[in-house]
Amino acid sequence: MNRRVVVTGVGAVTAAGNTAPETWDAMVDGRSGIGPITHFDPEPYPVRIQAEVKDFELGERVDAKQQRHMSRATQFGMAAALEALQDSGLEITDENGDDIGVIFSSGGGGTEMVLEHQRILETKGPRRITPFLVANYIADATSGHIAIATGARGPNMAAVSACATGGGTIGEAFETIRRGDATAIVTGSCDAVLLPIFHATWCSMRALASDNENPEKALKPFDLNRDGFVAGEGAAGFILEDLEHARSRGAQIYCEVIGYGSSNDAYDMIALHETGRGLKRAMAAAIRKAEIDPGEINYINPHGSATPLNDRVETLVFKELMGDAAYDAAISSVKPITGHCMGASGSVEALACVMAIRDQRVPPTINYTTPDPECDLDYVPNEAQSRPVHIAATTSVGLGGHNSCVIFRDIERPTE
């Protein structure tokens, strides 16, 4: 029999806040973390805004020697994971370490480490290259560092699928516990790729929002005048746990994970298929596994990247799967708050679902002013709403045609 899986802890680092509570408060309040680029000289680029994490320090939470070998993405992931562990009250010991795993991913890994060491190689020669480079830039470095820092010796991997990485990672953690291979998993995703080389690529793709003068208002999901995304960075972490184990230790329970699906468009490395066929398969699989009627979904936190095609296609998929019930669901994108956090985006947006269930409150889609006739659902414009959220879904799409969907449900809390 499949085990039931619940969320018992959360953590986050985003441009909107360096903890999960700070990030959630910003989401609900509609406070954007998008601003002018400070990581590098933005002058040569047509777009000069990003969503940068501010005033972040891992500090004494991790041994200084280990910290020196971590990429920026891994530091974000470590902070989110440790916050989630503390929030959950789950203690990892020699006795239970074999039953607790880490499935934590990054879309870009420590790319900045590779670029920096390429400069060192060219200017100072091969003898100055650290032996720690290969082990610390790879996409699964974060899951390794978290395991070392916490003593979690169970299943350990990184499930990477571009900007669908967060959803896929949480989903694989859910499946691992569900089938009985672990009692608990530290999961989530992180990314830190606000680098000149990637910014130049996004500019060349003409995929970025272009309002340099009004960065907080630049990203406009589902609005008729949307013109692209704003790149961001950060991480979100979760403790997923077997329900019975969580109850046995009196843990707080945010909600239950009930469904997960993934797919590929098998169409193009960049463009989403215009019918949304891949995303529709992923969401349908998650709904089937959750054993719910699509119309039971109260809240959707979509990919909502504010690219013209993506928002239209997601709207189409929701209507095809949910029918008239799609018009009753609250749908909101938090990317205008956090930026598009690349491989971390699915996890950050899953946080919005978890907290919406906890608080029975949905964050707004800010910067929504002009309705698009092809995007005609309830996007919770500009102001948060208190409304019933019993079942919430988050959808993500990524370069390479990747898609993911994770579904959460409220659950009766254990009695005190």
C-alpha angles and dihedrals in degrees: 000000000000116000121236115243127211138183112242103165140027137192137171148179116193142145086265096055144343095236136042094254092049092048093047092048090053091049092052094042093047094236111158123218093199117117145137118317113263101163092080141357104291096187098100092053128083090221116052105175134090140158103252126183108243134212093356122165126166087202120167095345089095132033109270093231093054091044092057090065096049125103119229089257092052091050089055091047093048092051092049093046094049091047090052091049092050091046092052096048088224111152118204111210139166087265099055102024094101090059097050120076140184123227105172125149145188127203095210103020115199097332092151089060091057093048092048093049091047087059090048091050092051096045105031106021137244096296090070095059113110119238087223096066101093094046093051108041097054121105093248095050092099094055089051094049092048091051092050093048095047106030094240103158100173129098110335130185147120120243105203123189107149111251091353089062096104095054092044092049095050089044094053090048089052091051092048093057093037092060093046102254094123140015094217138004131204101218144166138093142260139194139179110177101137089134130140093244093055094040088055089051093051090048090051089051089053087225099129131097106251108206101114093167095058106033095167090056099039100093111069114174117200091358117130090237097050113136108176148307134296115229117240142173138213144090144254126203135194140186109224114192142178106264096231092048091050092050093046091060095040094245124174110252120209097183144310127270106225108164144027134174136171134184146153130240090219086208117095139353093233113015123074112232107262093233094050089232095155096046090047090055092049094049093044090052091051091049092049093050091047090054093223136128110253089235090065092072108107100179135028124190100195132193084260096173096162094238109138096240099040098054093046093049094048090051090051092050093050091051094046093050100038103030115198089348088073088074091057096051122092111238122187138163119215094191092102085062102042103019121232100307094195109213090008095053097088091052094046089050092046086057088059090054094048093049093043088058092047095049099028086230130116124212119235133249098238125205091038108143110134119049118227112219089219091052101054105150131105104281095173093242119222100322130070116243132213106222139136113287111181099146124026131182133194123200129196136183129193145188111282092043096282121160134181138178129188124187126204130191134194117250137197108265118235113261117259 
